[in-house]
């Protein structure tokens, strides 16, 4: 079976069986033709995540243009050009936009538009429009003074608080146990050219800001959903949007928005107009990607740097491996770098030869997939790292690391899983680039939190793909407690985000099948844990309500949000649920796996919810993406805005 290269470029590397799942095959079953879907259940092609097979002319001409014009840089990663495997994760529309009006227009100036379309389709592996014909957003009536200076951001970026607790107080949220049952859909937006939606929204100035699969960032009127402006990034924006604060009522304020894209760029754009203020690439590695929203603190933007070299290594001639994760501190107004601190101190060096005679490099990896948590009291930030990509394994992979805010110095490292070196070659037919350790690939994908308990003690709490929840001392990095919440796995365990309210930490568990044999049973669900002891406060395992829905699984992979009384979580099975924070009882739920008539006059469809996009609650509104056409989960392309009455 031909493996779609898009399936290889997951948040971390997947086992080969999960590569098949990303292509549409159940990882626990042998390859077989896809079953017919009943007409009453069948979503239109726009939402199934289908990819048209390229015709011979497009494949031939597109391949010829790529080889002649593009390959010299993109096949070798020269001039910081993203490698070919990364281009295959982009939509053809975003590739075409780069060729016509973006960073590649000079290189492509000798090509006709027809040829630009063909090469865009060739590198992305599908026809333009294959994600469905979806109308662009409805633009608002032009009003230069639309921006509401009386509404600065109420939340501190992706983590909701500087400490990244994903907590919103009930007054700010405006949604409580008393009115939660009144939540009804206010409006929805169809993301054009999209089969997944994994950018966490932000609200300020009378607008909702959100990124999308095809690289478009939207400023949407919070009341009607019309677009005040749109901005086109170079590739998919999967990070949350961070809004710079201003003093309420300051009509002269000109705040910036911050976000990153799939191919490693970080942007600052003006919140009022969408005009680009600055753009940087914080790391020169050709496989660099930005998966986490940056953290903004006192004029400095702290950017986590990751990469997709973990998948490029399935090519046995790839020089494996040279990327190392880092945090980069930049001036928030100018984008100028203040410091960069790597998770691995020394650059990779030649450690030997592969069986094919190529140089082997190491150590490498320890990427940072998550947003930094800020500890103002101690002057440090916390991130979690992923596995090493090549041998030798280091003491900083699968770790929680404290960096000094001012200098980037590592203050301490807590390693949860030693000797974890792994990459996509370990599950490929040719294992040339697989390191000797060969796994288990137990990243910290979910962001770390700084939680202050009622006892007066602080804890850095982080969840791992192993299913383990860890709490460490923020002064020393010493372990306080550990609780095995989920069974764990390559794309299981605690995946993208946890939350805290009072003395309770909330841990969502995915535990979807990944084709590996497990000693324990899967434990998909949501769990409340006492931050002082690691003991369970309550347990809410997920029932399997998928029925015969394809790519549907119980459990929670995405980031979640907590208030004083509620926990809000979007599920693998497509349900958006609100739990009682004290008992774990479900108070409200909404099935998003259906068609929605949207404000841009077209039909969108929901699906699984995953990635770093957590529910946003503010002023009685609940904002959430639905659709995760990735890694064997249900695709979709809708932004949903609910309102409590």
N, C-alpha and C positions, 0 to 999 in steps of 0.2 A: 504494500500500500504506500502511495506517495504521501508523505507527511507535509502538510501545509506549514511553511516556515513560521507563520504567525503563531502557530501553536507552541513553538519552541521558546518564544520570548515572553515568559510568564513573569510574575512579580519576583519569584525566584525560580530556579529550574524545576521542571516537573519530571517525574519518572516517565519512561516511554509510554506506558499505558495511559498516562494522563495526557501525553501529547495526542494520543488517539481521541481522548475525550474532547479535547479542544477542537478536534476536527469533526466531532459529531458522533463519536462512538463511546458507549458505556465502557468505562475502564475495567469492569468486572466481567465483561462478556467478550467472546471472540468477535472478530470483524464480521459484519453481515450487512446486507442492504438495509437502509433505514426503513422502518415500518411505515405504512401509509397512515396518515393522520386524518382522523374523522373531520369532515368538513365543518362541523359545528365548533371544533376546537382549533382548526388550522388558522394561525395568524397569516396575514399576507406575507409575501416574500420579504418585504421590508424589515420584518421583525424576526424572521427565522435565522438570520445571519448567514443566508446562502451566499455563495460566491459564484458568479458565472464563470464557466470555463472560457478562457481567452481563445478567440478564434486564431487560426494559424497566421493570418496576416498581422494581427496585432502582436502576437507573441514573437513573430519573426522580425517585424520592423522595430517593435519596441526593444527587443533584445539587441538588435543591430545598433540602434542609437545608444543604448546603455553601454554596450561594449566600446563604442567609438568615442563617446563624449564623457561618460560618467565613470566607467570602471576604474580608470587610472587612480582616481581619488577614493571612491567609495569602496572598492574591493580591498584597498590597502589601508583605509582609514587615514589617508594623508590630509594635511591641512585641516585637521580636526573634523573632517567630513564623516558623518555617521556611516557605519558600515552597511553593506547591502542588506544583511539580515534585519537591521533596525528599520530600514526603509519599508520592508515588507509588513511592518506593523502599522504603517500609516494608511490613511484612506487615499484613493487615487485623487480625490478632489484636493486634498491638502498638498500632495506632491505637485499636482498641476498648478496650484496657486503659487508654490515656491518657484516654479519655472517661469511663470508669467508676470508675477508682481512681487516676488519675494527674493530670498537670498541667492537663488540660482538663476535669476533672469539674465545676468550678463553671460554666464556659461551657456545659456540656452538661446541666446539672441539669434543664432543662425538657424534655428529650427522653426518650421511652420507650426501653427497651433495644432494641426492634426497630428504632427509628430510628437508634440509635447503631450498630447492626450495619450498617444500610444505608449510612450515611455513611462508615463505616470501609471497607466494600467499594468504595464509589464512589471514594474518593480513592486507594486502593491499586490499583484496577483489577481486582480478583479477589475471588472468594467466600471467606469464611472456611472453612478446611479444605481449600482447593484445593491446598495443598502436601502433602496426604495426611493421613490420620488416624493420628497417631502418639501413642502413650501418653506421658504426662508421665513424668519420671524416677521411678525407684523410690526412695522416701525411706527413709533408714536408720532403724533402731530408735533412738529418742530416747536420746541419751547426752550430757548436758551437758558431760562431761569428755572428749569425743572428741578434742579438739585436742591434738596432740603437741608440747609445748614443746621437746622435744629435737631437733626437725627444722626449724630455721629455713631460709629459702631459701638454696640453694647457689649460685644464679645471680643476676646483677644485672639483672633485668628482661628486656625484649625482646631487647636486644643480647647477653645472656648475661654479658658483661663490661662495666664502665663505658665502655670504649672502643668498644663495639658490634661486637666482632670476631666475634660468633656462634660463639665457641669455648667448648667444655666439655672440661676435662681428662679423660683416660681413667679416672682413679680415680673422679671424680664421676659420669661417664657410666655406668660399669659395663658398657659394651659395647665389645669389642675385636675385632680380627681373629680371635682365638682362639675366641670364643663367638658371633660374629655369626651363624653358620649355624644356631644353636639358637633364634633368635628365633621365637616362636610367639605367636599372639593370646591375650592374657590375658582381656580383656573389651572390649566396645564399647558405645557409647551412641548412641541415635537422637536427634538434635536435633528437637524438635517444631516444626512450622510453618516448615520451613527447606528451601531448595534450594541453599544454599551455607554453607560453614563456614570462616571466615577470621579467627578470633580465636586467637592463639597461647596455648597453655596455660602455666600456671605450677604448680610443685609446692612445697608447704611444709606443715608442721604435720600431715602425714598425709593431705593432700588434694591433688587436682588441681583447679585453678581455671581456668575457661574461659568465654568469652562465646559468644553465638549470634546467628543471623539475626533471631530475633523479639525480641531484646533481653534474653533471660534470661541471667543469669550463674549458673553452677553451681559449688558446692563438692562435689566427688565424692570419696568414699572411694577412696584410691589402690589398695586391694587388691580391692575388690568392685565399684566403680562406682556404688554407691547414693549418693543425694544427702544431704549433711548439711544443706544449705539451698539455696534459690534466691533470687535478687534480680532484680527486673524493672526494667531501664533504660527510658528513654523511647523508644528505637528500637534498631536493630541495633547490636550491639557487635562491630565488626570489628577493634578494637585488641587487642593482647596485654594480659594481666593482669599488673600489677606488684605484687609483695608486699613490704611494708616489712620490713626485717630486724629480728631481735631476738637476744639472747644465748641460746645453747642452754641449756635447763634453766630459763629464767626463766618460771615458771608465772604470774606476774603480767603478763606481756607481753600487750598487746592490739593486735596489728598491724593495719594497714589494707591494703586492696587498692585499686589505682588503675586506672582505665580511662576511655575516652571512648565516645561514641555517635555515630550517623550525623547527628543534628541538632544537634551542637555542644556537648553537655553533657560535663563531666568529673566523675567520681564518686570518692568515697572511702567504702568500706564496710568494716565490721569483719570480719576474716578468720574469727573464731570463730563469728559469728552471722549475717552477711549484713546486719546493721543499717546503715542509711545514717548516715555520720558527717558528710559535707557533699557539696554538689553546686553546681557553678558553671557558668556559660557564659562562657568567657574572652574572647569577642569578640561584639559586638552585631550584627554583620552578619547579615541574615536567611538567607543561604546558607551560613553557617559549618558546617563539619563537622570531626570529629576522626577521622582515619584512622590515626594512629600512636600507639603506646603512649607515655606520657610517660617521661621519665628521672628517677629519684630519686637525689639526691646530697646528703648531709649535711643532711637536713631540708628540702630544697627540691625541688619537683616542677617539671620543665621540660617544658612542653606545646607541641607543634607545632600550628599552626592552619592549616587549609586550608579550601576552600569548593567548592561545586558551582555557583557562579555561571557557571562555564565552560559549563554546559549550559542554564541558565535563559535564556541569550541567544538561544536558537533562537526565542523569542518576539520578533518584531521590535520590539515596543513596550517591551521590557525596557530600563531605563536602564543601558546598558552603558558601563563597568563600574566598580564602586566597591570591591570587596574587595581587600585586600592581605594577604599572608601575614605571620605573626609567630611569635615564640616568647614564651610567657608563663611567668614564674617565679612560683610560688605557694608559700606556706607549706604543707608537706605535712600538718600537723596541723589547720589551720583552713581552708585553701583561699583565704586572703587573698592578693591579688596583691602581689608585691614589685616586679616591673617587667614591662613589655611592650615588646618591640622589634620593629619592623616591617621586612620585607624591602625595602619601598619607603618612603622617609623621609616624604614628604608625602602627605596624603590626596588621592584623585582629585578633579580639578576639571573643570569643563566645558571641553571642547576644541573644540566645534563642534556642528553639527547633523547628524542622520542624514537620509537621503533621505525619511524619513517625517515629518521636522520635529521629532523628539525630540532632547533634549540628549544629546550624546556625552561620556563621561567618560574620564579617564585621567590618569596611568598607573595600571595595576591589575594584579592577579594576583601572580605569583611566590609561589604557595602552597607550604606545606611539608607534604609527604605522609609524611615519615619521622621516625623517632625520633632525638633528639639523641644524639651521641656525646660523652662527657665526657672532657676532658683535664685531669686534676687538676694535673699539673706546670705547665702554662701558664695554668691558671685560665680555660679557655675551653671552649666546646662547638662542635660542627660539625653543620650540617644542609645538605641539598641542596634547591634550590628548583625550581619548575616554571616554565612559560612565563608571559609577560604575557598578560592577557585582552584588553587594548585598547591602542591606540597612545597615546603613544609607547612603544616598547620601552625598557626600562631596563637598567642595567648589573648588575642583581642577579637577573634571571631566568636559569633554567638554570645556576645557580651553586652552588658550595660556599661557605658563609659561616661565619666564625668569630665567635661572640659571646662577650663577656666574661661569665663566670658570675655575677659579683657585681652588675654594672650593666646588662648587656644591650647595651653598646656594641659596634658592629661593629669588630672588630679588622682583618679583611681580607676581601676578596671575590675568589674565582676564578671568572670566567665562562667556561663551556665552550662555549656556543653563543650568540653575540650575535644581536640582532634577531629573537628568536622571540616574536612576538605572535600568538596563535591562540585561537579559541574554537569552540564547536560550530556557530555560525552559518556558519562557513567551508564547512561541508559540508551545510548545510541548503538547502532550496529557496529560501528568502528569506535572502540574505546581508547583510541590512541591518547587522547588528552585527559582521560579520567585519572585523578590523583590516586595514590596508593590507599589513602584513608577511605575513600569512596563513601562518604556520607557521615551522618544521616540527613543533612540539609535541614537543620532546625534553626532557621533564622529567628531573630526578633523582628517581625514585620510590624506588629502593633507598637504604637508610640509609648514611651515611658511616661509615668506620671509622678509628680511629687505630691504626696497626700499627707495632710496634717491631721492626726488623730485627736480625739477628745482628751486623750491622756497627756497631750503635749508633745508626744514624740512624732517625728516626721519619718516617712518611708518613701523610698523610690520604688514604685511598683511597675512591673512590666510583664506582659504575657508573651509566650513563645509558641512556635509551631509544634513543639513537643507536647503541648497541652499543659505545660507547667506555668503557674503563676508565681512570680518571685517578688519578694520584698527585701530591699537592702537598706542599710544605714547610709543616708546621704553624706555623712561626714567621712566615713571610712570605706564604703563599698562592701562592708561585711554583710553576709547573709543574715536576715532576721527570721524569715520563714519561707517555706515553699509549699505550694499545694498543687497536686496533680488534678487539674480540673477536667481536661479532655484527654482522650486517648492519644491524640496527636497524629502527625503524618506530614507528608511533603507539602500538602496544601490544606492541612487540617489544623487541629488544635486551636489555639488563640491566634487569629490571623491578622486582622488589620486595626483593631482598636478596642480599648477598654475604657471604663468611666468610673467615677467615684462620686459619692454623695455622703456627707457625714463620715461615719466610720465604716461604710460599706463600699467595697470595690465590686464592680459588675463585670463579669467576664463572659463574653459571647464565645461559644465553641462551635466550630464548623464540623470537623471530623467527617468530611465527605470521603468516599472511597478513592484511593489512589493506586490500587493494584498491588500494593504490598501486603504481605501477610502480617497480621497483627496478633499480639498475645492478648490484648484486652478488647472489650467491646467499645464501639463508638458511643460517644456521649454528647451528641449535638444538643444545643440548648443554651439557656442563659442561667448564670449562677451568681448569687450574691455571697461575697466573702468578707469576713470581719478583717479589717485592715490591721488590727492590733495582734491577731493570733493566726490568721490564715484559715480559721474554721469557717464552715458553711453557715451562712445566715438563712439562706433558702436555696432550693434547687428547682429549676423549671426545665426539665428535659423536653425537647421538641418532639411532638407527635409527627408521624409521617403522614402528611395530608396531600402528598403529591399525586396519588392515583397513578394514572398513566401519562402524566405530563413528562415529556422528554426533557432531559437535562435538569430535572427538578430534584432537589435534595433537602432534607430537613436541616435545621441549624442555622448559625449566623457566622458569616465570614467577614462582613463589613464592620466598620466602626460604628459605635453606638453613642447615645447621649443620655445624660441623667439630669433630673431636676431634684428639688427637695423631696418630691413625692413620687416621681415617675421615672421609668427607664424606657427609652424609645429605641427600637431596633428594626432594621430592615433585614429580611431573611433570604436565605438561598431559595426558599420555596415561593418567593414573590410576595409574601405578606408583610405589610408594615404593621408592627404591633407595639402597643404601649402597655407596660407592666406596672403594677404597684411596686414601688421601690422597697416597701417594708415587707411584703409577703411573696412577691413573685407572681401574683395573680394577673392574668391578662384582663385589662380593663377595656381595651378597644383594639380592633384590627381591621385592616382593609386589604383585600386581595387586589394587587396591582397587575396581575397577569390577565389583562384584558385590553380592549381598544379604548382609547380616550379621544374625544373630539377636542381639539386644541385651539388656542387663541390664534395660531397662525393658519387656521383654516384647513388643517389636514388631520389625518388620523395617526396617532402614536400608540405604541403598545408598551406595557410594562413587562418586566421579567424578574430575574434574580436581582438582588441588591448586594453589592460587594465592593471591595476596595476601600479606600480611605474616606469615602463620602459618608459622613454621619448625618443623621437628621438634624435640621436646624429649627429651633423653636424660639420665636420672638414675637411679642406683641399679639399673641393669640394666633399666630400663623405657624404652621408646620410645613417645612419645605424639605422635599426628598426626591432624589433621582430614582428611577427604576429602569433596570436593564443592565445585564452583565454578559453580553455575548462574548465570552472568553472562558477558557479553561473548563469547558464542558458544562457551562451554566446557561440559564435561559436569557437570550438576548432581549433587548428593548431599547427605547430611545425617548423616554418621557421624563419631564420635570413636573412634579406634582406639588401644588400649593393648596393645603387645607386650611380652614379657618374654624376656630371655636366660636360658637354663637353665644 
